[in-house]
């Protein structure tokens, strides 16, 4: 029986798994730095997973799987100015990289 939780997460890093899946490294308010698996992502469906996006997420974890599955996600803020400004984007990328490299997994 899967355990379902709601949480808030900040996207730190994304990695493509095949054609239609992603592995997200996030900073979660309950678990700290952790990874989530997301299935069925189209080519245009990755816009919610830019670095430093804040998401409301619903996570499903099973004892047999080491990586929880992301079932639902909703972006909380529109970060359009962060994506369009080169200086803001550079600072955000630096901050995100420092967080990704500096934080340890919550396991």
C-alpha positions, 0 to 999 in steps of 0.5 A: 500500500503506497504512502501518499504525502503532500509537501512543498518543494524547491527544484534543485536539479532535473535529470532525464530518464529515457524519453518520458520520465524525469528524476528530480532533486528537490529541497523538500520542507519535510525530507530535506534534499531528496529525489522524486521520480516523475513519469509521463513527461512530454517534451513541453511538460518540463517548464514547471521544473526549472531550477528554484521553482517552488511546487506543491507536490503530492508524493507516493512512496512504496516500501519496495521502491527506493525513489518516491514517485511524484503524482501531482505538482502545482507551481506556486509562483510565476518566475517569468522575470527570473527566466527572462533576465540574464542577470537574475537567471545567472544569480539563480543558477549560482544559488541553485548550484550551491544548494545542490552541491552543498546540501546532503540527502535527508536519508 
